[in-house]
Amino acid sequence: MTGTTNKSGLARVNFTSFWRLPGLLSLSLVVLDQVSKAIVVRHCPIGWQQPVIAGFFNLVHVRNTGAAWGILAEHTWLLGLLSVLAALLMVIFFRRLSNDQPFMALVLGVIHGGIVGNMIDRLFRGSVVDFLDFEFAGRHWPAFNIADSAISVGVVLVLLASFFLPAPVEDSPDKA
């Protein structure tokens, strides 16, 4: 990987390009997500449920034709198209979105991996495979998957970063 030199003259690794660490992180999440879903699809019939921690956590096999909480159910093709568009735009405008900040670049890589993981399901399975099911006080949270987790955690981190990380400082030309 190439780097740049900062004000102290030390080399600084530049991995804020999508095609470096953020892209690798995205790809890793897509692979983990798709392998986990393939295991569920192959070994567990739809509707299957296995308690892992009674009253708290179950493994299940359910399908979601919509987005989070079934929003836009039965519009899988539209959600697939929007996913393709979002994933492409994230790559095209990656530097602008990340402000060349390493933390934001990594978080965007996580979100991108989640988008692509669910996009693959929508385009090739016709629905998203969900298999993680939590319940609290007898109420079940909607089942989800690794891609959903990546998107949710990524969005929370973007929000937290917007409140707590300093704004990027733009380099100004040296005054003569």
OpenMM code with the backbone's topology and positions (N, CA, C; nanometers):
from openmm import Vec3, app, unit

residues = "MET THR GLY THR THR ASN LYS SER GLY LEU ALA ARG VAL ASN PHE THR SER PHE TRP ARG LEU PRO GLY LEU LEU SER LEU SER LEU VAL VAL LEU ASP GLN VAL SER LYS ALA ILE VAL VAL ARG HIS CYS PRO ILE GLY TRP GLN GLN PRO VAL ILE ALA GLY PHE PHE ASN LEU VAL HIS VAL ARG ASN THR GLY ALA ALA TRP GLY ILE LEU ALA GLU HIS THR TRP LEU LEU GLY LEU LEU SER VAL LEU ALA ALA LEU LEU MET VAL ILE PHE PHE ARG ARG LEU SER ASN ASP GLN PRO PHE MET ALA LEU VAL LEU GLY VAL ILE HIS GLY GLY ILE VAL GLY ASN MET ILE ASP ARG LEU PHE ARG GLY SER VAL VAL ASP PHE LEU ASP PHE GLU PHE ALA GLY ARG HIS TRP PRO ALA PHE ASN ILE ALA ASP SER ALA ILE SER VAL GLY VAL VAL LEU VAL LEU LEU ALA SER PHE PHE LEU PRO ALA PRO VAL GLU ASP SER PRO ASP LYS ALA".split()
positions = [
    Vec3(0.0844, -0.1175, 0.0000),
    Vec3(0.0000, 0.0000, 0.0000),
    Vec3(0.0885, 0.1232, 0.0000),
    Vec3(0.0429, 0.2210, -0.0705),
    Vec3(0.1185, 0.3452, -0.0741),
    Vec3(0.0729, 0.4354, 0.0379),
    Vec3(0.1559, 0.5324, 0.0667),
    Vec3(0.1215, 0.6249, 0.1731),
    Vec3(0.1592, 0.7649, 0.1358),
    Vec3(0.1246, 0.8558, 0.2230),
    Vec3(0.1612, 0.9949, 0.2056),
    Vec3(0.2452, 1.0350, 0.3249),
    Vec3(0.3016, 1.1505, 0.3183),
    Vec3(0.3820, 1.1998, 0.4293),
    Vec3(0.3038, 1.3072, 0.5024),
    Vec3(0.2974, 1.2951, 0.6361),
    Vec3(0.2276, 1.3970, 0.7125),
    Vec3(0.3235, 1.5108, 0.7477),
    Vec3(0.2761, 1.6088, 0.8254),
    Vec3(0.3563, 1.7278, 0.8568),
    Vec3(0.4859, 1.6949, 0.9288),
    Vec3(0.4893, 1.5862, 1.0038),
    Vec3(0.6113, 1.5507, 1.0764),
    Vec3(0.7106, 1.4756, 0.9883),
    Vec3(0.6729, 1.4509, 0.8630),
    Vec3(0.7631, 1.3815, 0.7729),
    Vec3(0.7519, 1.2299, 0.7800),
    Vec3(0.6631, 1.1783, 0.8670),
    Vec3(0.6448, 1.0342, 0.8796),
    Vec3(0.5457, 0.9850, 0.7749),
    Vec3(0.5685, 0.8662, 0.7267),
    Vec3(0.4773, 0.8087, 0.6282),
    Vec3(0.3455, 0.7734, 0.6959),
    Vec3(0.2359, 0.8064, 0.6298),
    Vec3(0.1027, 0.7756, 0.6800),
    Vec3(0.0367, 0.6839, 0.5782),
    Vec3(-0.0079, 0.5676, 0.6231),
    Vec3(-0.0716, 0.4735, 0.5323),
    Vec3(-0.2080, 0.5283, 0.4937),
    Vec3(-0.2345, 0.5311, 0.3653),
    Vec3(-0.3619, 0.5803, 0.3162),
    Vec3(-0.4489, 0.4607, 0.2806),
    Vec3(-0.5421, 0.4257, 0.3698),
    Vec3(-0.6303, 0.3147, 0.3399),
    Vec3(-0.7742, 0.3615, 0.3315),
    Vec3(-0.7938, 0.4912, 0.3075),
    Vec3(-0.9299, 0.5412, 0.2987),
    Vec3(-0.9898, 0.5228, 0.1602),
    Vec3(-0.9160, 0.4672, 0.0671),
    Vec3(-0.9732, 0.4282, -0.0615),
    Vec3(-1.0575, 0.3032, -0.0380),
    Vec3(-1.1722, 0.2967, -0.1018),
    Vec3(-1.2562, 0.1784, -0.0854),
    Vec3(-1.1809, 0.0516, -0.1223),
    Vec3(-1.0910, 0.0591, -0.2171),
    Vec3(-1.0234, -0.0586, -0.2700),
    Vec3(-0.9107, -0.1075, -0.1795),
    Vec3(-0.9012, -0.0553, -0.0623),
    Vec3(-0.8022, -0.1052, 0.0334),
    Vec3(-0.8764, -0.1721, 0.1494),
    Vec3(-0.8481, -0.1350, 0.2701),
    Vec3(-0.9053, -0.2014, 0.3870),
    Vec3(-1.0587, -0.1958, 0.3930),
    Vec3(-1.1231, -0.0827, 0.3613),
    Vec3(-1.2702, -0.0833, 0.3655),
    Vec3(-1.3324, -0.1848, 0.2697),
    Vec3(-1.2778, -0.1982, 0.1506),
    Vec3(-1.3298, -0.2961, 0.0557),
    Vec3(-1.3071, -0.4385, 0.1029),
    Vec3(-1.1916, -0.4632, 0.1634),
    Vec3(-1.1626, -0.5955, 0.2184),
    Vec3(-1.2577, -0.6269, 0.3340),
    Vec3(-1.2844, -0.5280, 0.4170),
    Vec3(-1.3793, -0.5453, 0.5267),
    Vec3(-1.5187, -0.5745, 0.4717),
    Vec3(-1.5599, -0.5005, 0.3703),
    Vec3(-1.6895, -0.5237, 0.3064),
    Vec3(-1.6976, -0.6652, 0.2505),
    Vec3(-1.5962, -0.7056, 0.1760),
    Vec3(-1.5934, -0.8392, 0.1165),
    Vec3(-1.5973, -0.9475, 0.2248),
    Vec3(-1.5228, -0.9285, 0.3319),
    Vec3(-1.5210, -1.0270, 0.4413),
    Vec3(-1.6591, -1.0422, 0.5037),
    Vec3(-1.7294, -0.9305, 0.5220),
    Vec3(-1.8639, -0.9371, 0.5789),
    Vec3(-1.9611, -1.0047, 0.4836),
    Vec3(-1.9481, -0.9779, 0.3540),
    Vec3(-2.0342, -1.0431, 0.2551),
    Vec3(-2.0122, -1.1937, 0.2588),
    Vec3(-1.8872, -1.2372, 0.2625),
    Vec3(-1.8572, -1.3807, 0.2659),
    Vec3(-1.9128, -1.4434, 0.3936),
    Vec3(-1.8872, -1.3825, 0.5095),
    Vec3(-1.9375, -1.4347, 0.6364),
    Vec3(-2.0900, -1.4418, 0.6355),
    Vec3(-2.1531, -1.3364, 0.5863),
    Vec3(-2.2986, -1.3319, 0.5789),
    Vec3(-2.3526, -1.4421, 0.4873),
    Vec3(-2.2964, -1.4546, 0.3687),
    Vec3(-2.3473, -1.5520, 0.2722),
    Vec3(-2.3192, -1.6965, 0.3147),
    Vec3(-2.2051, -1.7221, 0.3751),
    Vec3(-2.1755, -1.8579, 0.4240),
    Vec3(-2.2728, -1.8946, 0.5357),
    Vec3(-2.2979, -1.8025, 0.6283),
    Vec3(-2.3903, -1.8319, 0.7382),
    Vec3(-2.5310, -1.8574, 0.6849),
    Vec3(-2.5745, -1.7791, 0.5871),
    Vec3(-2.7077, -1.7987, 0.5291),
    Vec3(-2.7149, -1.9299, 0.4512),
    Vec3(-2.6087, -1.9651, 0.3805),
    Vec3(-2.6070, -2.0912, 0.3052),
    Vec3(-2.6198, -2.2106, 0.3999),
    Vec3(-2.5562, -2.2025, 0.5149),
    Vec3(-2.5670, -2.3112, 0.6139),
    Vec3(-2.7109, -2.3238, 0.6618),
    Vec3(-2.7736, -2.2100, 0.6915),
    Vec3(-2.9131, -2.2122, 0.7377),
    Vec3(-3.0041, -2.2678, 0.6291),
    Vec3(-2.9891, -2.2199, 0.5064),
    Vec3(-3.0742, -2.2653, 0.3956),
    Vec3(-3.0575, -2.4147, 0.3713),
    Vec3(-2.9352, -2.4624, 0.3783),
    Vec3(-2.9075, -2.6038, 0.3481),
    Vec3(-2.9554, -2.6990, 0.4581),
    Vec3(-2.9430, -2.6563, 0.5842),
    Vec3(-2.9666, -2.7497, 0.6945),
    Vec3(-3.0940, -2.7256, 0.7751),
    Vec3(-3.1615, -2.6162, 0.7509),
    Vec3(-3.2777, -2.5834, 0.8336),
    Vec3(-3.3961, -2.5435, 0.7456),
    Vec3(-3.5082, -2.6139, 0.7560),
    Vec3(-3.6247, -2.5751, 0.6754),
    Vec3(-3.6808, -2.4405, 0.7222),
    Vec3(-3.7461, -2.3722, 0.6315),
    Vec3(-3.8094, -2.2441, 0.6681),
    Vec3(-3.9074, -2.2705, 0.7815),
    Vec3(-3.9037, -2.1879, 0.8821),
    Vec3(-3.9883, -2.2038, 1.0001),
    Vec3(-3.9184, -2.2751, 1.1153),
    Vec3(-3.8008, -2.3314, 1.0893),
    Vec3(-3.7240, -2.4023, 1.1916),
    Vec3(-3.6833, -2.3060, 1.3034),
    Vec3(-3.6805, -2.3574, 1.4262),
    Vec3(-3.6387, -2.2765, 1.5407),
    Vec3(-3.5667, -2.3656, 1.6402),
    Vec3(-3.4526, -2.3180, 1.6894),
    Vec3(-3.3744, -2.3920, 1.7886),
    Vec3(-3.3322, -2.2964, 1.8996),
    Vec3(-3.3856, -2.3143, 2.0217),
    Vec3(-3.3403, -2.2292, 2.1315),
    Vec3(-3.1913, -2.2514, 2.1600),
    Vec3(-3.1193, -2.1439, 2.1800),
    Vec3(-2.9782, -2.1505, 2.2181),
    Vec3(-2.9668, -2.1126, 2.3647),
    Vec3(-3.0296, -2.0019, 2.4023),
    Vec3(-3.0413, -1.9600, 2.5420),
    Vec3(-3.1908, -1.9397, 2.5649),
    Vec3(-3.2535, -2.0336, 2.6326),
    Vec3(-3.3988, -2.0334, 2.6495),
    Vec3(-3.4497, -1.8982, 2.6989),
    Vec3(-3.5509, -1.8474, 2.6309),
    Vec3(-3.6118, -1.7207, 2.6689),
    Vec3(-3.5330, -1.5983, 2.6278),
    Vec3(-3.4212, -1.6175, 2.5542),
    Vec3(-3.3397, -1.5028, 2.5162),
    Vec3(-3.2923, -1.5071, 2.3713),
    Vec3(-3.2340, -1.6199, 2.3277),
    Vec3(-3.1745, -1.6270, 2.1943),
    Vec3(-3.2065, -1.7591, 2.1266),
    Vec3(-3.2541, -1.7491, 2.0017),
    Vec3(-3.2878, -1.8664, 1.9215),
    Vec3(-3.2221, -1.8546, 1.7847),
    Vec3(-3.1912, -1.9686, 1.7260),
    Vec3(-3.1570, -1.9743, 1.5848),
    Vec3(-3.2848, -2.0135, 1.5125),
    Vec3(-3.3139, -1.9450, 1.4032),
    Vec3(-3.4371, -1.9688, 1.3288),
    Vec3(-3.4056, -1.9654, 1.1795),
    Vec3(-3.5031, -1.9999, 1.1003),
    Vec3(-3.4929, -1.9800, 0.9554),
    Vec3(-3.6227, -1.9163, 0.9096),
    Vec3(-3.6154, -1.7856, 0.8851),
    Vec3(-3.7295, -1.7123, 0.8320),
    Vec3(-3.6830, -1.6339, 0.7099),
    Vec3(-3.7780, -1.5940, 0.6293),
    Vec3(-3.7477, -1.5155, 0.5095),
    Vec3(-3.8187, -1.3816, 0.5197),
    Vec3(-3.7517, -1.2785, 0.4695),
    Vec3(-3.8070, -1.1436, 0.4705),
    Vec3(-3.8033, -1.0909, 0.3275),
    Vec3(-3.9199, -1.0640, 0.2719),
    Vec3(-3.9252, -1.0096, 0.1369),
    Vec3(-3.9152, -0.8586, 0.1365),
    Vec3(-3.9158, -0.7976, 0.2544),
    Vec3(-3.9085, -0.6524, 0.2642),
    Vec3(-3.7763, -0.6064, 0.3211),
    Vec3(-3.7769, -0.4840, 0.3706),
    Vec3(-3.6596, -0.4273, 0.4369),
    Vec3(-3.6763, -0.4522, 0.5869),
    Vec3(-3.6138, -0.3702, 0.6684),
    Vec3(-3.6225, -0.3871, 0.8140),
    Vec3(-3.7688, -0.3918, 0.8581),
    Vec3(-3.7990, -0.4868, 0.9459),
    Vec3(-3.9326, -0.5072, 1.0007),
    Vec3(-4.0373, -0.5307, 0.8924),
    Vec3(-3.9948, -0.5804, 0.7767),
    Vec3(-4.0883, -0.6136, 0.6700),
    Vec3(-4.1391, -0.4940, 0.5905),
    Vec3(-4.0776, -0.3782, 0.6102),
    Vec3(-4.1189, -0.2600, 0.5339),
    Vec3(-4.0994, -0.2890, 0.3854),
    Vec3(-4.1937, -0.2489, 0.3039),
    Vec3(-4.1938, -0.2715, 0.1590),
    Vec3(-4.1937, -0.4201, 0.1238),
    Vec3(-4.2575, -0.5009, 0.2078),
    Vec3(-4.2696, -0.6439, 0.1768),
    Vec3(-4.3345, -0.6594, 0.0403),
    Vec3(-4.2970, -0.7627, -0.0281),
    Vec3(-4.3444, -0.7930, -0.1633),
    Vec3(-4.2893, -0.6978, -0.2688),
    Vec3(-4.1911, -0.6179, -0.2339),
    Vec3(-4.1240, -0.5310, -0.3314),
    Vec3(-3.9745, -0.5619, -0.3325),
    Vec3(-3.9436, -0.6909, -0.3271),
    Vec3(-3.8052, -0.7352, -0.3224),
    Vec3(-3.7251, -0.6837, -0.4410),
    Vec3(-3.7840, -0.6825, -0.5594),
    Vec3(-3.7139, -0.6350, -0.6794),
    Vec3(-3.6733, -0.4893, -0.6638),
    Vec3(-3.7631, -0.4065, -0.6054),
    Vec3(-3.7317, -0.2650, -0.5857),
    Vec3(-3.6201, -0.2501, -0.4823),
    Vec3(-3.6280, -0.3254, -0.3736),
    Vec3(-3.5234, -0.3200, -0.2709),
    Vec3(-3.3901, -0.3703, -0.3256),
    Vec3(-3.3940, -0.4729, -0.4111),
    Vec3(-3.2717, -0.5217, -0.4757),
    Vec3(-3.2103, -0.4148, -0.5637),
    Vec3(-3.2927, -0.3466, -0.6413),
    Vec3(-3.2454, -0.2392, -0.7280),
    Vec3(-3.1876, -0.1233, -0.6460),
    Vec3(-3.2569, -0.0856, -0.5395),
    Vec3(-3.2061, 0.0208, -0.4525),
    Vec3(-3.0741, -0.0199, -0.3868),
    Vec3(-3.0606, -0.1474, -0.3519),
    Vec3(-2.9362, -0.1968, -0.2926),
    Vec3(-2.8205, -0.1868, -0.3912),
    Vec3(-2.8449, -0.2264, -0.5154),
    Vec3(-2.7416, -0.2164, -0.6190),
    Vec3(-2.6995, -0.0709, -0.6349),
    Vec3(-2.7971, 0.0182, -0.6425),
    Vec3(-2.7690, 0.1606, -0.6589),
    Vec3(-2.6910, 0.2155, -0.5391),
    Vec3(-2.7342, 0.1818, -0.4187),
    Vec3(-2.6659, 0.2297, -0.2983),
    Vec3(-2.5225, 0.1794, -0.2915),
    Vec3(-2.5022, 0.0507, -0.3218),
    Vec3(-2.3677, -0.0068, -0.3165),
    Vec3(-2.2762, 0.0598, -0.4188),
    Vec3(-2.3266, 0.0818, -0.5397),
    Vec3(-2.2454, 0.1477, -0.6428),
    Vec3(-2.2137, 0.2918, -0.6061),
    Vec3(-2.3125, 0.3652, -0.5581),
    Vec3(-2.2897, 0.5053, -0.5210),
    Vec3(-2.1922, 0.5172, -0.4041),
    Vec3(-2.1983, 0.4217, -0.3116),
    Vec3(-2.1027, 0.4244, -0.2004),
    Vec3(-1.9595, 0.4095, -0.2501),
    Vec3(-1.9394, 0.3254, -0.3489),
    Vec3(-1.8042, 0.3070, -0.4035),
    Vec3(-1.7621, 0.4310, -0.4825),
    Vec3(-1.8507, 0.4822, -0.5659),
    Vec3(-1.8179, 0.5974, -0.6499),
    Vec3(-1.7849, 0.7203, -0.5654),
    Vec3(-1.8625, 0.7438, -0.4605),
    Vec3(-1.8453, 0.8640, -0.3784),
    Vec3(-1.7789, 0.8335, -0.2442),
    Vec3(-1.7018, 0.7253, -0.2389),
    Vec3(-1.6466, 0.6784, -0.1121),
    Vec3(-1.5606, 0.7836, -0.0414),
    Vec3(-1.4701, 0.8453, -0.1128),
    Vec3(-1.3815, 0.9442, -0.0486),
    Vec3(-1.4596, 1.0619, 0.0063),
    Vec3(-1.5588, 1.1058, -0.0665),
    Vec3(-1.6409, 1.2183, -0.0202),
    Vec3(-1.7205, 1.1774, 0.1038),
    Vec3(-1.7775, 1.0581, 0.1008),
    Vec3(-1.8567, 1.0108, 0.2149),
    Vec3(-1.7712, 0.9911, 0.3393),
    Vec3(-1.6497, 0.9434, 0.3206),
    Vec3(-1.5633, 0.9150, 0.4358),
    Vec3(-1.4826, 1.0365, 0.4799),
    Vec3(-1.4817, 1.1427, 0.4006),
    Vec3(-1.3997, 1.2614, 0.4301),
    Vec3(-1.2536, 1.2249, 0.4507),
    Vec3(-1.2091, 1.1160, 0.3877),
    Vec3(-1.0722, 1.0666, 0.4028),
    Vec3(-1.0361, 1.0375, 0.5483),
    Vec3(-1.1355, 1.0112, 0.6314),
    Vec3(-1.1119, 0.9759, 0.7711),
    Vec3(-1.1100, 0.8231, 0.7827),
    Vec3(-1.0027, 0.7668, 0.8342),
    Vec3(-0.9925, 0.6203, 0.8426),
    Vec3(-1.1091, 0.5537, 0.9152),
    Vec3(-1.1535, 0.6105, 1.0278),
    Vec3(-1.2633, 0.5499, 1.1023),
    Vec3(-1.3898, 0.5453, 1.0170),
    Vec3(-1.4234, 0.6568, 0.9540),
    Vec3(-1.5428, 0.6613, 0.8702),
    Vec3(-1.5291, 0.5678, 0.7505),
    Vec3(-1.4085, 0.5571, 0.6957),
    Vec3(-1.3863, 0.4665, 0.5830),
    Vec3(-1.4162, 0.3225, 0.6237),
    Vec3(-1.3711, 0.2831, 0.7413),
    Vec3(-1.3964, 0.1469, 0.7891),
    Vec3(-1.5452, 0.1247, 0.8154),
    Vec3(-1.6092, 0.2218, 0.8760),
    Vec3(-1.7518, 0.2090, 0.9048),
    Vec3(-1.8313, 0.1983, 0.7747),
    Vec3(-1.7961, 0.2769, 0.6757),
    Vec3(-1.8647, 0.2685, 0.5466),
    Vec3(-1.8394, 0.1330, 0.4793),
    Vec3(-1.7212, 0.0763, 0.4995),
    Vec3(-1.6944, -0.0587, 0.4495),
    Vec3(-1.7863, -0.1611, 0.5143),
    Vec3(-1.8120, -0.1450, 0.6432),
    Vec3(-1.9026, -0.2347, 0.7157),
    Vec3(-2.0450, -0.2209, 0.6601),
    Vec3(-2.0911, -0.0981, 0.6450),
    Vec3(-2.2263, -0.0749, 0.5920),
    Vec3(-2.2379, -0.1317, 0.4501),
    Vec3(-2.1367, -0.1076, 0.3680),
    Vec3(-2.1373, -0.1579, 0.2307),
    Vec3(-2.1485, -0.3105, 0.2291),
    Vec3(-2.0729, -0.3774, 0.3146),
    Vec3(-2.0806, -0.5232, 0.3217),
    Vec3(-2.2198, -0.5710, 0.3579),
    Vec3(-2.2850, -0.5015, 0.4502),
    Vec3(-2.4223, -0.5376, 0.4870),
    Vec3(-2.5199, -0.5181, 0.3729),
    Vec3(-2.5063, -0.4068, 0.3035),
    Vec3(-2.5945, -0.3805, 0.1894),
    Vec3(-2.5779, -0.4884, 0.0834),
    Vec3(-2.4541, -0.5212, 0.0509),
    Vec3(-2.4283, -0.6209, -0.0539),
    Vec3(-2.4746, -0.7602, -0.0100),
    Vec3(-2.4549, -0.7939, 0.1170),
    Vec3(-2.4992, -0.9251, 0.1658),
    Vec3(-2.6483, -0.9452, 0.1474),
    Vec3(-2.7289, -0.8469, 0.1870),
    Vec3(-2.8736, -0.8597, 0.1700),
    Vec3(-2.9148, -0.8440, 0.0240),
    Vec3(-2.8404, -0.7647, -0.0535),
    Vec3(-2.8686, -0.7483, -0.1955),
    Vec3(-2.8572, -0.8837, -0.2679),
    Vec3(-2.7545, -0.9591, -0.2354),
    Vec3(-2.7359, -1.0912, -0.2973),
    Vec3(-2.8573, -1.1796, -0.2697),
    Vec3(-2.9062, -1.1785, -0.1468),
    Vec3(-3.0252, -1.2576, -0.1134),
    Vec3(-3.1450, -1.2138, -0.1972),
    Vec3(-3.1680, -1.0846, -0.2018),
    Vec3(-3.2847, -1.0344, -0.2750),
    Vec3(-3.2787, -1.0716, -0.4229),
    Vec3(-3.1608, -1.0592, -0.4819),
    Vec3(-3.1481, -1.0833, -0.6250),
    Vec3(-3.1441, -1.2313, -0.6606),
    Vec3(-3.0875, -1.3164, -0.5729),
    Vec3(-3.0701, -1.4566, -0.6076),
    Vec3(-3.1611, -1.5533, -0.5308),
    Vec3(-3.2161, -1.5113, -0.4174),
    Vec3(-3.3058, -1.5980, -0.3409),
    Vec3(-3.4492, -1.5469, -0.3418),
    Vec3(-3.4690, -1.4221, -0.3803),
    Vec3(-3.6028, -1.3633, -0.3819),
    Vec3(-3.6493, -1.3125, -0.2471),
    Vec3(-3.5688, -1.3325, -0.1436),
    Vec3(-3.5989, -1.2835, -0.0092),
    Vec3(-3.4703, -1.2909, 0.0727),
    Vec3(-3.4697, -1.2204, 0.1841),
    Vec3(-3.3521, -1.2179, 0.2707),
    Vec3(-3.3660, -1.3276, 0.3761),
    Vec3(-3.2606, -1.4051, 0.3948),
    Vec3(-3.2583, -1.5115, 0.4951),
    Vec3(-3.2209, -1.4498, 0.6297),
    Vec3(-3.3087, -1.4650, 0.7274),
    Vec3(-3.2826, -1.4191, 0.8637),
    Vec3(-3.2759, -1.5404, 0.9547),
    Vec3(-3.1866, -1.5359, 1.0527),
    Vec3(-3.1708, -1.6552, 1.1376),
    Vec3(-3.1354, -1.6255, 1.2826),
    Vec3(-3.1143, -1.5013, 1.3185),
    Vec3(-3.0835, -1.4653, 1.4574),
    Vec3(-3.2094, -1.4071, 1.5208),
    Vec3(-3.2529, -1.4651, 1.6307),
    Vec3(-3.3792, -1.4260, 1.6929),
    Vec3(-3.3588, -1.4047, 1.8422),
    Vec3(-3.3796, -1.2816, 1.8857),
    Vec3(-3.3686, -1.2500, 2.0280),
    Vec3(-3.5065, -1.2198, 2.0827),
    Vec3(-3.5261, -1.2540, 2.2085),
    Vec3(-3.6521, -1.2202, 2.2746),
    Vec3(-3.6223, -1.1591, 2.4107),
    Vec3(-3.7063, -1.0639, 2.4472),
    Vec3(-3.6933, -0.9952, 2.5752),
    Vec3(-3.8309, -0.9925, 2.6395),
    Vec3(-3.8405, -1.0403, 2.7603),
    Vec3(-3.9663, -1.0428, 2.8350),
    Vec3(-4.0781, -1.1059, 2.7524),
    Vec3(-4.0466, -1.2151, 2.6836),
    Vec3(-4.1456, -1.2863, 2.6055),
    Vec3(-4.1781, -1.2260, 2.4697),
    Vec3(-4.1161, -1.1154, 2.4352),
    Vec3(-4.1403, -1.0517, 2.3050),
    Vec3(-4.0193, -1.0734, 2.2151),
    Vec3(-4.0462, -1.1139, 2.0926),
    Vec3(-3.9382, -1.1399, 1.9967),
    Vec3(-3.9040, -1.0144, 1.9188),
    Vec3(-3.7747, -0.9847, 1.9110),
    Vec3(-3.7245, -0.8824, 1.8210),
    Vec3(-3.7323, -0.9426, 1.6807),
    Vec3(-3.7583, -0.8660, 1.5774),
    Vec3(-3.7602, -0.9274, 1.4440),
    Vec3(-3.6276, -0.9982, 1.4150),
    Vec3(-3.6367, -1.1172, 1.3576),
    Vec3(-3.5167, -1.1946, 1.3254),
    Vec3(-3.4311, -1.1155, 1.2263),
    Vec3(-3.3007, -1.1379, 1.2345),
    Vec3(-3.2076, -1.0643, 1.1491),
    Vec3(-3.0899, -1.1529, 1.1140),
    Vec3(-2.9901, -1.0960, 1.0465),
    Vec3(-2.8746, -1.1726, 1.0011),
    Vec3(-2.7483, -1.0883, 1.0170),
    Vec3(-2.6366, -1.1391, 0.9706),
    Vec3(-2.5090, -1.0688, 0.9852),
    Vec3(-2.5080, -0.9393, 0.9047),
    Vec3(-2.5658, -0.9413, 0.7845),
    Vec3(-2.5707, -0.8197, 0.7024),
    Vec3(-2.6522, -0.7109, 0.7721),
    Vec3(-2.7666, -0.7486, 0.8294),
    Vec3(-2.8483, -0.6520, 0.9032),
    Vec3(-2.7691, -0.5928, 1.0198),
    Vec3(-2.6952, -0.6787, 1.0887),
    Vec3(-2.6138, -0.6320, 1.2019),
    Vec3(-2.5085, -0.5323, 1.1554),
    Vec3(-2.4440, -0.5619, 1.0434),
    Vec3(-2.3409, -0.4722, 0.9906),
    Vec3(-2.3993, -0.3363, 0.9571),
    Vec3(-2.5152, -0.3355, 0.8921),
    Vec3(-2.5787, -0.2084, 0.8574),
    Vec3(-2.6165, -0.1320, 0.9836),
    Vec3(-2.6794, -0.1990, 1.0789),
    Vec3(-2.7245, -0.1326, 1.2018),
    Vec3(-2.6081, -0.0774, 1.2833),
    Vec3(-2.5061, -0.1597, 1.3045),
    Vec3(-2.3892, -0.1142, 1.3808),
    Vec3(-2.3203, -0.0003, 1.3073),
    Vec3(-2.3078, -0.0124, 1.1756),
    Vec3(-2.2438, 0.0929, 1.0964),
    Vec3(-2.3174, 0.2251, 1.1060),
    Vec3(-2.4495, 0.2212, 1.0950),
    Vec3(-2.5276, 0.3455, 1.1032),
    Vec3(-2.5143, 0.4080, 1.2417),
    Vec3(-2.5190, 0.3270, 1.3464),
    Vec3(-2.5015, 0.3806, 1.4826),
    Vec3(-2.3631, 0.4446, 1.4965),
    Vec3(-2.2600, 0.3801, 1.4425),
    Vec3(-2.1250, 0.4364, 1.4509),
    Vec3(-2.1125, 0.5667, 1.3715),
    Vec3(-2.1787, 0.5757, 1.2576),
    Vec3(-2.1780, 0.7011, 1.1806),
    Vec3(-2.2436, 0.8119, 1.2628),
    Vec3(-2.3561, 0.7815, 1.3255),
    Vec3(-2.4235, 0.8816, 1.4080),
    Vec3(-2.3371, 0.9244, 1.5259),
    Vec3(-2.2782, 0.8267, 1.5952),
    Vec3(-2.1908, 0.8603, 1.7084),
    Vec3(-2.0705, 0.9426, 1.6627),
    Vec3(-2.0129, 0.9049, 1.5509),
    Vec3(-1.8970, 0.9779, 1.4987),
    Vec3(-1.9340, 1.1207, 1.4645),
    Vec3(-2.0545, 1.1412, 1.4141),
    Vec3(-2.0943, 1.2780, 1.3782),
    Vec3(-2.1055, 1.3670, 1.5010),
    Vec3(-2.1301, 1.3072, 1.6167),
    Vec3(-2.1391, 1.3860, 1.7396),
    Vec3(-2.0064, 1.3983, 1.8130),
    Vec3(-1.9230, 1.2952, 1.8062),
    Vec3(-1.8057, 1.2903, 1.8922),
    Vec3(-1.6709, 1.3042, 1.8228),
    Vec3(-1.6619, 1.2752, 1.6949),
    Vec3(-1.5339, 1.2903, 1.6261),
    Vec3(-1.5193, 1.4333, 1.5757),
    Vec3(-1.3980, 1.4868, 1.5818),
    Vec3(-1.3801, 1.6227, 1.5300),
    Vec3(-1.4018, 1.6248, 1.3784),
    Vec3(-1.4492, 1.7381, 1.3311),
    Vec3(-1.4687, 1.7551, 1.1873),
    Vec3(-1.3341, 1.7480, 1.1187),
    Vec3(-1.3299, 1.6950, 0.9959),
    Vec3(-1.2031, 1.6874, 0.9249),
    Vec3(-1.1474, 1.8271, 0.8976),
    Vec3(-1.0160, 1.8388, 0.9105),
    Vec3(-0.9500, 1.9662, 0.8852),
    Vec3(-0.8989, 1.9632, 0.7423),
    Vec3(-0.9367, 2.0642, 0.6677),
    Vec3(-0.8904, 2.0700, 0.5292),
    Vec3(-0.7529, 2.1321, 0.5257),
    Vec3(-0.6645, 2.0737, 0.4451),
    Vec3(-0.5293, 2.1272, 0.4303),
    Vec3(-0.5362, 2.2590, 0.3527),
    Vec3(-0.4691, 2.3572, 0.4048),
    Vec3(-0.4648, 2.4861, 0.3334),
    Vec3(-0.3269, 2.5005, 0.2710),
    Vec3(-0.3194, 2.5673, 0.1568),
    Vec3(-0.1888, 2.5850, 0.0940),
    Vec3(-0.0987, 2.6688, 0.1840),
    Vec3(0.0299, 2.6372, 0.1784),
    Vec3(0.1269, 2.7122, 0.2593),
    Vec3(0.1298, 2.8586, 0.2157),
    Vec3(0.1365, 2.9445, 0.3152),
    Vec3(0.1434, 3.0873, 0.2847),
    Vec3(0.2874, 3.1257, 0.2595),
    Vec3(0.3106, 3.2027, 0.1559),
    Vec3(0.4479, 3.2421, 0.1213),
    Vec3(0.4861, 3.3700, 0.1868),
] * unit.nanometer
topology = app.Topology()
chain = topology.addChain("A")
for resn in residues:
    res = topology.addResidue(resn, chain)
    for name in ("N", "CA", "C"):
        topology.addAtom(name, app.Element.getBySymbol(name[0]), res)
